[in-house]
Amino acid sequence: MVIGFSIALIVFSLLLMMLVLMHKGKGGGLSDMFGGGMQSSVGGSSVAERNLDRITIVIGLLWFACIITLGLLMKLDS
């Protein structure tokens, strides 16, 4: 069971990194260094950005739950 949650944690970690890197830069941070600040945001958030935010939050919560579960399993194993 620990191996299954460990693999899930690795998958969620990779997904979370990919989703965070896909977000549009808001300016003033590291995204400006790589050219993300050169785009002007004319409109508000698009539907795609809002969905990306929602997916990122869900994957982040699953990642957090996986860490808590792994910690509890390892504590009960010893």
mmCIF file of the N, C-alpha and C atoms, coordinates in Angstrom:
data_MODEL
# 
_entry.id   MODEL 
# 
loop_
_atom_site.group_PDB 
_atom_site.id 
_atom_site.type_symbol 
_atom_site.label_atom_id 
_atom_site.label_alt_id 
_atom_site.label_comp_id 
_atom_site.label_asym_id 
_atom_site.label_entity_id 
_atom_site.label_seq_id 
_atom_site.pdbx_PDB_ins_code 
_atom_site.Cartn_x 
_atom_site.Cartn_y 
_atom_site.Cartn_z 
_atom_site.occupancy 
_atom_site.B_iso_or_equiv 
_atom_site.pdbx_formal_charge 
_atom_site.auth_seq_id 
_atom_site.auth_comp_id 
_atom_site.auth_asym_id 
_atom_site.auth_atom_id 
_atom_site.pdbx_PDB_model_num 
ATOM 1   N N  . MET A 1 1  ? 0.823   -1.190 0.000   1.00 0.00 ? 1  MET A N  1 
ATOM 2   C CA . MET A 1 1  ? 0.000   0.000  0.000   1.00 0.00 ? 1  MET A CA 1 
ATOM 3   C C  . MET A 1 1  ? 0.870   1.258  0.000   1.00 0.00 ? 1  MET A C  1 
ATOM 4   N N  . VAL A 1 2  ? 2.000   1.199  0.720   1.00 0.00 ? 2  VAL A N  1 
ATOM 5   C CA . VAL A 1 2  ? 2.903   2.343  0.765   1.00 0.00 ? 2  VAL A CA 1 
ATOM 6   C C  . VAL A 1 2  ? 3.495   2.605  -0.615  1.00 0.00 ? 2  VAL A C  1 
ATOM 7   N N  . ILE A 1 3  ? 3.802   1.529  -1.338  1.00 0.00 ? 3  ILE A N  1 
ATOM 8   C CA . ILE A 1 3  ? 4.374   1.690  -2.677  1.00 0.00 ? 3  ILE A CA 1 
ATOM 9   C C  . ILE A 1 3  ? 3.363   2.353  -3.614  1.00 0.00 ? 3  ILE A C  1 
ATOM 10  N N  . GLY A 1 4  ? 2.107   1.983  -3.499  1.00 0.00 ? 4  GLY A N  1 
ATOM 11  C CA . GLY A 1 4  ? 1.070   2.590  -4.330  1.00 0.00 ? 4  GLY A CA 1 
ATOM 12  C C  . GLY A 1 4  ? 0.923   4.078  -4.085  1.00 0.00 ? 4  GLY A C  1 
ATOM 13  N N  . PHE A 1 5  ? 0.928   4.471  -2.802  1.00 0.00 ? 5  PHE A N  1 
ATOM 14  C CA . PHE A 1 5  ? 0.821   5.894  -2.479  1.00 0.00 ? 5  PHE A CA 1 
ATOM 15  C C  . PHE A 1 5  ? 2.093   6.646  -2.862  1.00 0.00 ? 5  PHE A C  1 
ATOM 16  N N  . SER A 1 6  ? 3.234   5.971  -2.797  1.00 0.00 ? 6  SER A N  1 
ATOM 17  C CA . SER A 1 6  ? 4.490   6.614  -3.216  1.00 0.00 ? 6  SER A CA 1 
ATOM 18  C C  . SER A 1 6  ? 4.477   6.899  -4.714  1.00 0.00 ? 6  SER A C  1 
ATOM 19  N N  . ILE A 1 7  ? 3.984   5.935  -5.488  1.00 0.00 ? 7  ILE A N  1 
ATOM 20  C CA . ILE A 1 7  ? 3.886   6.150  -6.936  1.00 0.00 ? 7  ILE A CA 1 
ATOM 21  C C  . ILE A 1 7  ? 2.874   7.255  -7.241  1.00 0.00 ? 7  ILE A C  1 
ATOM 22  N N  . ALA A 1 8  ? 1.752   7.258  -6.526  1.00 0.00 ? 8  ALA A N  1 
ATOM 23  C CA . ALA A 1 8  ? 0.748   8.315  -6.721  1.00 0.00 ? 8  ALA A CA 1 
ATOM 24  C C  . ALA A 1 8  ? 1.332   9.681  -6.366  1.00 0.00 ? 8  ALA A C  1 
ATOM 25  N N  . LEU A 1 9  ? 2.146   9.731  -5.322  1.00 0.00 ? 9  LEU A N  1 
ATOM 26  C CA . LEU A 1 9  ? 2.768   11.000 -4.923  1.00 0.00 ? 9  LEU A CA 1 
ATOM 27  C C  . LEU A 1 9  ? 3.709   11.512 -6.011  1.00 0.00 ? 9  LEU A C  1 
ATOM 28  N N  . ILE A 1 10 ? 4.469   10.614 -6.620  1.00 0.00 ? 10 ILE A N  1 
ATOM 29  C CA . ILE A 1 10 ? 5.365   11.019 -7.708  1.00 0.00 ? 10 ILE A CA 1 
ATOM 30  C C  . ILE A 1 10 ? 4.564   11.540 -8.899  1.00 0.00 ? 10 ILE A C  1 
ATOM 31  N N  . VAL A 1 11 ? 3.492   10.842 -9.247  1.00 0.00 ? 11 VAL A N  1 
ATOM 32  C CA . VAL A 1 11 ? 2.661   11.269 -10.383 1.00 0.00 ? 11 VAL A CA 1 
ATOM 33  C C  . VAL A 1 11 ? 2.012   12.625 -10.096 1.00 0.00 ? 11 VAL A C  1 
ATOM 34  N N  . PHE A 1 12 ? 1.451   12.783 -8.892  1.00 0.00 ? 12 PHE A N  1 
ATOM 35  C CA . PHE A 1 12 ? 0.829   14.064 -8.540  1.00 0.00 ? 12 PHE A CA 1 
ATOM 36  C C  . PHE A 1 12 ? 1.856   15.188 -8.498  1.00 0.00 ? 12 PHE A C  1 
ATOM 37  N N  . SER A 1 13 ? 3.063   14.897 -8.050  1.00 0.00 ? 13 SER A N  1 
ATOM 38  C CA . SER A 1 13 ? 4.113   15.921 -8.007  1.00 0.00 ? 13 SER A CA 1 
ATOM 39  C C  . SER A 1 13 ? 4.473   16.391 -9.408  1.00 0.00 ? 13 SER A C  1 
ATOM 40  N N  . LEU A 1 14 ? 4.634   15.449 -10.332 1.00 0.00 ? 14 LEU A N  1 
ATOM 41  C CA . LEU A 1 14 ? 4.951   15.827 -11.709 1.00 0.00 ? 14 LEU A CA 1 
ATOM 42  C C  . LEU A 1 14 ? 3.809   16.609 -12.351 1.00 0.00 ? 14 LEU A C  1 
ATOM 43  N N  . LEU A 1 15 ? 2.571   16.170 -12.115 1.00 0.00 ? 15 LEU A N  1 
ATOM 44  C CA . LEU A 1 15 ? 1.418   16.899 -12.646 1.00 0.00 ? 15 LEU A CA 1 
ATOM 45  C C  . LEU A 1 15 ? 1.336   18.310 -12.078 1.00 0.00 ? 15 LEU A C  1 
ATOM 46  N N  . LEU A 1 16 ? 1.601   18.429 -10.786 1.00 0.00 ? 16 LEU A N  1 
ATOM 47  C CA . LEU A 1 16 ? 1.527   19.741 -10.144 1.00 0.00 ? 16 LEU A CA 1 
ATOM 48  C C  . LEU A 1 16 ? 2.588   20.684 -10.705 1.00 0.00 ? 16 LEU A C  1 
ATOM 49  N N  . MET A 1 17 ? 3.786   20.181 -10.912 1.00 0.00 ? 17 MET A N  1 
ATOM 50  C CA . MET A 1 17 ? 4.845   21.020 -11.510 1.00 0.00 ? 17 MET A CA 1 
ATOM 51  C C  . MET A 1 17 ? 4.448   21.478 -12.907 1.00 0.00 ? 17 MET A C  1 
ATOM 52  N N  . MET A 1 18 ? 3.906   20.551 -13.704 1.00 0.00 ? 18 MET A N  1 
ATOM 53  C CA . MET A 1 18 ? 3.506   20.889 -15.062 1.00 0.00 ? 18 MET A CA 1 
ATOM 54  C C  . MET A 1 18 ? 2.388   21.925 -15.064 1.00 0.00 ? 18 MET A C  1 
ATOM 55  N N  . LEU A 1 19 ? 1.410   21.750 -14.187 1.00 0.00 ? 19 LEU A N  1 
ATOM 56  C CA . LEU A 1 19 ? 0.282   22.684 -14.150 1.00 0.00 ? 19 LEU A CA 1 
ATOM 57  C C  . LEU A 1 19 ? 0.709   24.071 -13.674 1.00 0.00 ? 19 LEU A C  1 
ATOM 58  N N  . VAL A 1 20 ? 1.589   24.133 -12.702 1.00 0.00 ? 20 VAL A N  1 
ATOM 59  C CA . VAL A 1 20 ? 2.061   25.438 -12.212 1.00 0.00 ? 20 VAL A CA 1 
ATOM 60  C C  . VAL A 1 20 ? 2.850   26.154 -13.302 1.00 0.00 ? 20 VAL A C  1 
ATOM 61  N N  . LEU A 1 21 ? 3.649   25.416 -14.043 1.00 0.00 ? 21 LEU A N  1 
ATOM 62  C CA . LEU A 1 21 ? 4.418   26.049 -15.120 1.00 0.00 ? 21 LEU A CA 1 
ATOM 63  C C  . LEU A 1 21 ? 3.533   26.496 -16.283 1.00 0.00 ? 21 LEU A C  1 
ATOM 64  N N  . MET A 1 22 ? 2.355   25.912 -16.421 1.00 0.00 ? 22 MET A N  1 
ATOM 65  C CA . MET A 1 22 ? 1.449   26.302 -17.503 1.00 0.00 ? 22 MET A CA 1 
ATOM 66  C C  . MET A 1 22 ? 0.701   27.596 -17.206 1.00 0.00 ? 22 MET A C  1 
ATOM 67  N N  . HIS A 1 23 ? 0.674   28.032 -15.947 1.00 0.00 ? 23 HIS A N  1 
ATOM 68  C CA . HIS A 1 23 ? -0.059  29.247 -15.595 1.00 0.00 ? 23 HIS A CA 1 
ATOM 69  C C  . HIS A 1 23 ? 0.574   30.472 -16.247 1.00 0.00 ? 23 HIS A C  1 
ATOM 70  N N  . LYS A 1 24 ? -0.285  31.403 -16.583 1.00 0.00 ? 24 LYS A N  1 
ATOM 71  C CA . LYS A 1 24 ? 0.174   32.661 -17.163 1.00 0.00 ? 24 LYS A CA 1 
ATOM 72  C C  . LYS A 1 24 ? 0.765   33.522 -16.063 1.00 0.00 ? 24 LYS A C  1 
ATOM 73  N N  . GLY A 1 25 ? 1.892   34.130 -16.339 1.00 0.00 ? 25 GLY A N  1 
ATOM 74  C CA . GLY A 1 25 ? 2.541   34.985 -15.353 1.00 0.00 ? 25 GLY A CA 1 
ATOM 75  C C  . GLY A 1 25 ? 1.758   36.259 -15.109 1.00 0.00 ? 25 GLY A C  1 
ATOM 76  N N  . LYS A 1 26 ? 1.700   36.689 -13.868 1.00 0.00 ? 26 LYS A N  1 
ATOM 77  C CA . LYS A 1 26 ? 0.977   37.914 -13.515 1.00 0.00 ? 26 LYS A CA 1 
ATOM 78  C C  . LYS A 1 26 ? 1.897   39.136 -13.533 1.00 0.00 ? 26 LYS A C  1 
ATOM 79  N N  . GLY A 1 27 ? 3.177   38.932 -13.739 1.00 0.00 ? 27 GLY A N  1 
ATOM 80  C CA . GLY A 1 27 ? 4.120   40.039 -13.816 1.00 0.00 ? 27 GLY A CA 1 
ATOM 81  C C  . GLY A 1 27 ? 4.781   40.302 -12.475 1.00 0.00 ? 27 GLY A C  1 
ATOM 82  N N  . GLY A 1 28 ? 5.994   40.842 -12.548 1.00 0.00 ? 28 GLY A N  1 
ATOM 83  C CA . GLY A 1 28 ? 6.704   41.206 -11.338 1.00 0.00 ? 28 GLY A CA 1 
ATOM 84  C C  . GLY A 1 28 ? 7.466   40.068 -10.693 1.00 0.00 ? 28 GLY A C  1 
ATOM 85  N N  . GLY A 1 29 ? 7.430   38.887 -11.264 1.00 0.00 ? 29 GLY A N  1 
ATOM 86  C CA . GLY A 1 29 ? 8.124   37.756 -10.662 1.00 0.00 ? 29 GLY A CA 1 
ATOM 87  C C  . GLY A 1 29 ? 9.130   37.161 -11.624 1.00 0.00 ? 29 GLY A C  1 
ATOM 88  N N  . LEU A 1 30 ? 9.392   35.889 -11.442 1.00 0.00 ? 30 LEU A N  1 
ATOM 89  C CA . LEU A 1 30 ? 10.334  35.208 -12.306 1.00 0.00 ? 30 LEU A CA 1 
ATOM 90  C C  . LEU A 1 30 ? 9.813   35.053 -13.727 1.00 0.00 ? 30 LEU A C  1 
ATOM 91  N N  . SER A 1 31 ? 8.494   35.143 -13.899 1.00 0.00 ? 31 SER A N  1 
ATOM 92  C CA . SER A 1 31 ? 7.947   35.009 -15.248 1.00 0.00 ? 31 SER A CA 1 
ATOM 93  C C  . SER A 1 31 ? 8.398   36.160 -16.145 1.00 0.00 ? 31 SER A C  1 
ATOM 94  N N  . ASP A 1 32 ? 8.672   37.332 -15.560 1.00 0.00 ? 32 ASP A N  1 
ATOM 95  C CA . ASP A 1 32 ? 9.180   38.454 -16.346 1.00 0.00 ? 32 ASP A CA 1 
ATOM 96  C C  . ASP A 1 32 ? 10.559  38.158 -16.909 1.00 0.00 ? 32 ASP A C  1 
ATOM 97  N N  . MET A 1 33 ? 11.341  37.410 -16.151 1.00 0.00 ? 33 MET A N  1 
ATOM 98  C CA . MET A 1 33 ? 12.699  37.099 -16.574 1.00 0.00 ? 33 MET A CA 1 
ATOM 99  C C  . MET A 1 33 ? 12.701  36.281 -17.862 1.00 0.00 ? 33 MET A C  1 
ATOM 100 N N  . PHE A 1 34 ? 11.705  35.433 -18.027 1.00 0.00 ? 34 PHE A N  1 
ATOM 101 C CA . PHE A 1 34 ? 11.649  34.562 -19.182 1.00 0.00 ? 34 PHE A CA 1 
ATOM 102 C C  . PHE A 1 34 ? 10.702  35.078 -20.261 1.00 0.00 ? 34 PHE A C  1 
ATOM 103 N N  . GLY A 1 35 ? 10.305  36.325 -20.185 1.00 0.00 ? 35 GLY A N  1 
ATOM 104 C CA . GLY A 1 35 ? 9.476   36.911 -21.226 1.00 0.00 ? 35 GLY A CA 1 
ATOM 105 C C  . GLY A 1 35 ? 7.991   36.814 -20.984 1.00 0.00 ? 35 GLY A C  1 
ATOM 106 N N  . GLY A 1 36 ? 7.564   36.337 -19.820 1.00 0.00 ? 36 GLY A N  1 
ATOM 107 C CA . GLY A 1 36 ? 6.142   36.210 -19.533 1.00 0.00 ? 36 GLY A CA 1 
ATOM 108 C C  . GLY A 1 36 ? 5.475   37.548 -19.297 1.00 0.00 ? 36 GLY A C  1 
ATOM 109 N N  . GLY A 1 37 ? 6.230   38.554 -18.900 1.00 0.00 ? 37 GLY A N  1 
ATOM 110 C CA . GLY A 1 37 ? 5.652   39.858 -18.602 1.00 0.00 ? 37 GLY A CA 1 
ATOM 111 C C  . GLY A 1 37 ? 5.451   40.725 -19.816 1.00 0.00 ? 37 GLY A C  1 
ATOM 112 N N  . MET A 1 38 ? 5.875   40.268 -20.986 1.00 0.00 ? 38 MET A N  1 
ATOM 113 C CA . MET A 1 38 ? 5.771   41.079 -22.187 1.00 0.00 ? 38 MET A CA 1 
ATOM 114 C C  . MET A 1 38 ? 4.361   41.043 -22.775 1.00 0.00 ? 38 MET A C  1 
ATOM 115 N N  . GLN A 1 39 ? 3.552   40.104 -22.338 1.00 0.00 ? 39 GLN A N  1 
ATOM 116 C CA . GLN A 1 39 ? 2.197   40.005 -22.859 1.00 0.00 ? 39 GLN A CA 1 
ATOM 117 C C  . GLN A 1 39 ? 1.284   40.900 -22.033 1.00 0.00 ? 39 GLN A C  1 
ATOM 118 N N  . SER A 1 40 ? 0.384   41.578 -22.718 1.00 0.00 ? 40 SER A N  1 
ATOM 119 C CA . SER A 1 40 ? -0.564  42.423 -21.981 1.00 0.00 ? 40 SER A CA 1 
ATOM 120 C C  . SER A 1 40 ? -1.853  41.649 -21.765 1.00 0.00 ? 40 SER A C  1 
ATOM 121 N N  . SER A 1 41 ? -2.392  41.782 -20.588 1.00 0.00 ? 41 SER A N  1 
ATOM 122 C CA . SER A 1 41 ? -3.657  41.094 -20.304 1.00 0.00 ? 41 SER A CA 1 
ATOM 123 C C  . SER A 1 41 ? -4.792  42.074 -20.563 1.00 0.00 ? 41 SER A C  1 
ATOM 124 N N  . VAL A 1 42 ? -5.420  41.958 -21.718 1.00 0.00 ? 42 VAL A N  1 
ATOM 125 C CA . VAL A 1 42 ? -6.482  42.869 -22.116 1.00 0.00 ? 42 VAL A CA 1 
ATOM 126 C C  . VAL A 1 42 ? -7.765  42.532 -21.380 1.00 0.00 ? 42 VAL A C  1 
ATOM 127 N N  . GLY A 1 43 ? -8.151  41.265 -21.440 1.00 0.00 ? 43 GLY A N  1 
ATOM 128 C CA . GLY A 1 43 ? -9.380  40.839 -20.786 1.00 0.00 ? 43 GLY A CA 1 
ATOM 129 C C  . GLY A 1 43 ? -9.074  40.250 -19.424 1.00 0.00 ? 43 GLY A C  1 
ATOM 130 N N  . GLY A 1 44 ? -10.116 39.786 -18.772 1.00 0.00 ? 44 GLY A N  1 
ATOM 131 C CA . GLY A 1 44 ? -9.947  39.131 -17.488 1.00 0.00 ? 44 GLY A CA 1 
ATOM 132 C C  . GLY A 1 44 ? -9.477  37.702 -17.685 1.00 0.00 ? 44 GLY A C  1 
ATOM 133 N N  . SER A 1 45 ? -9.763  36.894 -16.726 1.00 0.00 ? 45 SER A N  1 
ATOM 134 C CA . SER A 1 45 ? -9.389  35.488 -16.814 1.00 0.00 ? 45 SER A CA 1 
ATOM 135 C C  . SER A 1 45 ? -10.263 34.785 -17.842 1.00 0.00 ? 45 SER A C  1 
ATOM 136 N N  . SER A 1 46 ? -9.631  33.996 -18.665 1.00 0.00 ? 46 SER A N  1 
ATOM 137 C CA . SER A 1 46 ? -10.405 33.235 -19.638 1.00 0.00 ? 46 SER A CA 1 
ATOM 138 C C  . SER A 1 46 ? -10.903 31.952 -18.984 1.00 0.00 ? 46 SER A C  1 
ATOM 139 N N  . VAL A 1 47 ? -11.755 31.264 -19.679 1.00 0.00 ? 47 VAL A N  1 
ATOM 140 C CA . VAL A 1 47 ? -12.317 30.017 -19.170 1.00 0.00 ? 47 VAL A CA 1 
ATOM 141 C C  . VAL A 1 47 ? -11.203 28.986 -18.989 1.00 0.00 ? 47 VAL A C  1 
ATOM 142 N N  . ALA A 1 48 ? -10.263 28.966 -19.929 1.00 0.00 ? 48 ALA A N  1 
ATOM 143 C CA . ALA A 1 48 ? -9.159  28.008 -19.843 1.00 0.00 ? 48 ALA A CA 1 
ATOM 144 C C  . ALA A 1 48 ? -8.304  28.261 -18.599 1.00 0.00 ? 48 ALA A C  1 
ATOM 145 N N  . GLU A 1 49 ? -8.057  29.525 -18.286 1.00 0.00 ? 49 GLU A N  1 
ATOM 146 C CA . GLU A 1 49 ? -7.257  29.853 -17.100 1.00 0.00 ? 49 GLU A CA 1 
ATOM 147 C C  . GLU A 1 49 ? -7.984  29.465 -15.819 1.00 0.00 ? 49 GLU A C  1 
ATOM 148 N N  . ARG A 1 50 ? -9.279  29.718 -15.773 1.00 0.00 ? 50 ARG A N  1 
ATOM 149 C CA . ARG A 1 50 ? -10.051 29.341 -14.581 1.00 0.00 ? 50 ARG A CA 1 
ATOM 150 C C  . ARG A 1 50 ? -10.087 27.826 -14.403 1.00 0.00 ? 50 ARG A C  1 
ATOM 151 N N  . ASN A 1 51 ? -10.244 27.095 -15.508 1.00 0.00 ? 51 ASN A N  1 
ATOM 152 C CA . ASN A 1 51 ? -10.221 25.642 -15.421 1.00 0.00 ? 51 ASN A CA 1 
ATOM 153 C C  . ASN A 1 51 ? -8.844  25.137 -15.001 1.00 0.00 ? 51 ASN A C  1 
ATOM 154 N N  . LEU A 1 52 ? -7.794  25.773 -15.500 1.00 0.00 ? 52 LEU A N  1 
ATOM 155 C CA . LEU A 1 52 ? -6.439  25.412 -15.100 1.00 0.00 ? 52 LEU A CA 1 
ATOM 156 C C  . LEU A 1 52 ? -6.237  25.654 -13.610 1.00 0.00 ? 52 LEU A C  1 
ATOM 157 N N  . ASP A 1 53 ? -6.790  26.750 -13.109 1.00 0.00 ? 53 ASP A N  1 
ATOM 158 C CA . ASP A 1 53 ? -6.719  27.024 -11.667 1.00 0.00 ? 53 ASP A CA 1 
ATOM 159 C C  . ASP A 1 53 ? -7.429  25.937 -10.870 1.00 0.00 ? 53 ASP A C  1 
ATOM 160 N N  . ARG A 1 54 ? -8.609  25.555 -11.317 1.00 0.00 ? 54 ARG A N  1 
ATOM 161 C CA . ARG A 1 54 ? -9.380  24.530 -10.605 1.00 0.00 ? 54 ARG A CA 1 
ATOM 162 C C  . ARG A 1 54 ? -8.663  23.182 -10.612 1.00 0.00 ? 54 ARG A C  1 
ATOM 163 N N  . ILE A 1 55 ? -8.123  22.805 -11.765 1.00 0.00 ? 55 ILE A N  1 
ATOM 164 C CA . ILE A 1 55 ? -7.407  21.531 -11.865 1.00 0.00 ? 55 ILE A CA 1 
ATOM 165 C C  . ILE A 1 55 ? -6.172  21.545 -10.975 1.00 0.00 ? 55 ILE A C  1 
ATOM 166 N N  . THR A 1 56 ? -5.467  22.674 -10.942 1.00 0.00 ? 56 THR A N  1 
ATOM 167 C CA . THR A 1 56 ? -4.274  22.791 -10.104 1.00 0.00 ? 56 THR A CA 1 
ATOM 168 C C  . THR A 1 56 ? -4.630  22.649 -8.633  1.00 0.00 ? 56 THR A C  1 
ATOM 169 N N  . ILE A 1 57 ? -5.730  23.247 -8.220  1.00 0.00 ? 57 ILE A N  1 
ATOM 170 C CA . ILE A 1 57 ? -6.156  23.144 -6.816  1.00 0.00 ? 57 ILE A CA 1 
ATOM 171 C C  . ILE A 1 57 ? -6.511  21.705 -6.468  1.00 0.00 ? 57 ILE A C  1 
ATOM 172 N N  . VAL A 1 58 ? -7.231  21.026 -7.359  1.00 0.00 ? 58 VAL A N  1 
ATOM 173 C CA . VAL A 1 58 ? -7.621  19.636 -7.093  1.00 0.00 ? 58 VAL A CA 1 
ATOM 174 C C  . VAL A 1 58 ? -6.388  18.734 -7.000  1.00 0.00 ? 58 VAL A C  1 
ATOM 175 N N  . ILE A 1 59 ? -5.454  18.884 -7.931  1.00 0.00 ? 59 ILE A N  1 
ATOM 176 C CA . ILE A 1 59 ? -4.235  18.073 -7.900  1.00 0.00 ? 59 ILE A CA 1 
ATOM 177 C C  . ILE A 1 59 ? -3.412  18.404 -6.664  1.00 0.00 ? 59 ILE A C  1 
ATOM 178 N N  . GLY A 1 60 ? -3.382  19.674 -6.265  1.00 0.00 ? 60 GLY A N  1 
ATOM 179 C CA . GLY A 1 60 ? -2.670  20.058 -5.041  1.00 0.00 ? 60 GLY A CA 1 
ATOM 180 C C  . GLY A 1 60 ? -3.281  19.428 -3.801  1.00 0.00 ? 60 GLY A C  1 
ATOM 181 N N  . LEU A 1 61 ? -4.596  19.375 -3.741  1.00 0.00 ? 61 LEU A N  1 
ATOM 182 C CA . LEU A 1 61 ? -5.263  18.731 -2.601  1.00 0.00 ? 61 LEU A CA 1 
ATOM 183 C C  . LEU A 1 61 ? -5.019  17.230 -2.576  1.00 0.00 ? 61 LEU A C  1 
ATOM 184 N N  . LEU A 1 62 ? -5.039  16.607 -3.754  1.00 0.00 ? 62 LEU A N  1 
ATOM 185 C CA . LEU A 1 62 ? -4.731  15.183 -3.828  1.00 0.00 ? 62 LEU A CA 1 
ATOM 186 C C  . LEU A 1 62 ? -3.293  14.899 -3.414  1.00 0.00 ? 62 LEU A C  1 
ATOM 187 N N  . TRP A 1 63 ? -2.372  15.770 -3.819  1.00 0.00 ? 63 TRP A N  1 
ATOM 188 C CA . TRP A 1 63 ? -0.961  15.661 -3.428  1.00 0.00 ? 63 TRP A CA 1 
ATOM 189 C C  . TRP A 1 63 ? -0.823  15.751 -1.914  1.00 0.00 ? 63 TRP A C  1 
ATOM 190 N N  . PHE A 1 64 ? -1.507  16.707 -1.320  1.00 0.00 ? 64 PHE A N  1 
ATOM 191 C CA . PHE A 1 64 ? -1.466  16.899 0.131   1.00 0.00 ? 64 PHE A CA 1 
ATOM 192 C C  . PHE A 1 64 ? -2.049  15.681 0.858   1.00 0.00 ? 64 PHE A C  1 
ATOM 193 N N  . ALA A 1 65 ? -3.170  15.174 0.373   1.00 0.00 ? 65 ALA A N  1 
ATOM 194 C CA . ALA A 1 65 ? -3.795  14.001 0.982   1.00 0.00 ? 65 ALA A CA 1 
ATOM 195 C C  . ALA A 1 65 ? -2.889  12.782 0.875   1.00 0.00 ? 65 ALA A C  1 
ATOM 196 N N  . CYS A 1 66 ? -2.183  12.673 -0.238  1.00 0.00 ? 66 CYS A N  1 
ATOM 197 C CA . CYS A 1 66 ? -1.256  11.560 -0.432  1.00 0.00 ? 66 CYS A CA 1 
ATOM 198 C C  . CYS A 1 66 ? -0.113  11.638 0.577   1.00 0.00 ? 66 CYS A C  1 
ATOM 199 N N  . ILE A 1 67 ? 0.399   12.820 0.833   1.00 0.00 ? 67 ILE A N  1 
ATOM 200 C CA . ILE A 1 67 ? 1.482   12.985 1.809   1.00 0.00 ? 67 ILE A CA 1 
ATOM 201 C C  . ILE A 1 67 ? 0.997   12.639 3.211   1.00 0.00 ? 67 ILE A C  1 
ATOM 202 N N  . ILE A 1 68 ? -0.189  13.107 3.581   1.00 0.00 ? 68 ILE A N  1 
ATOM 203 C CA . ILE A 1 68 ? -0.729  12.807 4.913   1.00 0.00 ? 68 ILE A CA 1 
ATOM 204 C C  . ILE A 1 68 ? -0.947  11.301 5.062   1.00 0.00 ? 68 ILE A C  1 
ATOM 205 N N  . THR A 1 69 ? -1.515  10.667 4.042   1.00 0.00 ? 69 THR A N  1 
ATOM 206 C CA . THR A 1 69 ? -1.764  9.229  4.100   1.00 0.00 ? 69 THR A CA 1 
ATOM 207 C C  . THR A 1 69 ? -0.458  8.446  4.196   1.00 0.00 ? 69 THR A C  1 
ATOM 208 N N  . LEU A 1 70 ? 0.541   8.848  3.416   1.00 0.00 ? 70 LEU A N  1 
ATOM 209 C CA . LEU A 1 70 ? 1.829   8.169  3.493   1.00 0.00 ? 70 LEU A CA 1 
ATOM 210 C C  . LEU A 1 70 ? 2.457   8.315  4.874   1.00 0.00 ? 70 LEU A C  1 
ATOM 211 N N  . GLY A 1 71 ? 2.359   9.489  5.444   1.00 0.00 ? 71 GLY A N  1 
ATOM 212 C CA . GLY A 1 71 ? 2.895   9.713  6.783   1.00 0.00 ? 71 GLY A CA 1 
ATOM 213 C C  . GLY A 1 71 ? 2.212   8.838  7.823   1.00 0.00 ? 71 GLY A C  1 
ATOM 214 N N  . LEU A 1 72 ? 0.900   8.742  7.738   1.00 0.00 ? 72 LEU A N  1 
ATOM 215 C CA . LEU A 1 72 ? 0.155   7.902  8.681   1.00 0.00 ? 72 LEU A CA 1 
ATOM 216 C C  . LEU A 1 72 ? 0.478   6.421  8.494   1.00 0.00 ? 72 LEU A C  1 
ATOM 217 N N  . LEU A 1 73 ? 0.573   5.987  7.242   1.00 0.00 ? 73 LEU A N  1 
ATOM 218 C CA . LEU A 1 73 ? 0.906   4.585  6.976   1.00 0.00 ? 73 LEU A CA 1 
ATOM 219 C C  . LEU A 1 73 ? 2.296   4.235  7.485   1.00 0.00 ? 73 LEU A C  1 
ATOM 220 N N  . MET A 1 74 ? 3.246   5.121  7.289   1.00 0.00 ? 74 MET A N  1 
ATOM 221 C CA . MET A 1 74 ? 4.603   4.852  7.746   1.00 0.00 ? 74 MET A CA 1 
ATOM 222 C C  . MET A 1 74 ? 4.695   4.873  9.277   1.00 0.00 ? 74 MET A C  1 
ATOM 223 N N  . LYS A 1 75 ? 3.907   5.741  9.879   1.00 0.00 ? 75 LYS A N  1 
ATOM 224 C CA . LYS A 1 75 ? 3.891   5.808  11.344  1.00 0.00 ? 75 LYS A CA 1 
ATOM 225 C C  . LYS A 1 75 ? 3.271   4.534  11.934  1.00 0.00 ? 75 LYS A C  1 
ATOM 226 N N  . LEU A 1 76 ? 2.208   4.036  11.323  1.00 0.00 ? 76 LEU A N  1 
ATOM 227 C CA . LEU A 1 76 ? 1.542   2.825  11.826  1.00 0.00 ? 76 LEU A CA 1 
ATOM 228 C C  . LEU A 1 76 ? 2.346   1.565  11.527  1.00 0.00 ? 76 LEU A C  1 
ATOM 229 N N  . ASP A 1 77 ? 3.177   1.596  10.464  1.00 0.00 ? 77 ASP A N  1 
ATOM 230 C CA . ASP A 1 77 ? 4.007   0.440  10.126  1.00 0.00 ? 77 ASP A CA 1 
ATOM 231 C C  . ASP A 1 77 ? 5.120   0.191  11.147  1.00 0.00 ? 77 ASP A C  1 
ATOM 232 N N  . SER A 1 78 ? 5.645   1.261  11.698  1.00 0.00 ? 78 SER A N  1 
ATOM 233 C CA . SER A 1 78 ? 6.787   1.098  12.613  1.00 0.00 ? 78 SER A CA 1 
ATOM 234 C C  . SER A 1 78 ? 6.407   0.740  14.014  1.00 0.00 ? 78 SER A C  1 
# 
